[in-house]
């Protein structure tokens, strides 16, 4: 069974976005993850279907899983509003542009794990960063990135926004 895995990060500070993504046929492991996640919410983490607008879900059907427990009204609006809208746009753009195969529209599904910082301050910046991070994750998944050359080039620069080892 096909399964594509991608990662994307965009932005700086409290409005940055980090997205992990699984893409593949509904009949395979991604479909199983989709169904299991949707049917098994946990305290503070309630997976939900990504919609372009109410009653119009993104296609392929996409499940949004929040990495951070919802913390206050602004964080809720950033997660359920700005971030979800960005994911819907990125997924729909990927389907319409041909990044995802035509068969994916009705036979595949997507699971996204999304970081929206509870300390976020700007819904528009959250939207822009989630759109960029999701587009990056989708591209990386479908192109099976990073490749070996990218890994070799990145390793001397090991680090992330939370920690960079002493060199």
Beta strands, then each sheet from edge to edge (+ up, - down):
strand 1: 4-10
strand 2: 17-25
strand 3: 48-49
strand 4: 51-53
strand 5: 56-57
strand 6: 61-66
strand 7: 108-116
sheet 1: 1+ 2- 7+ 6+ 3-
sheet 2: 4+ 5-
end
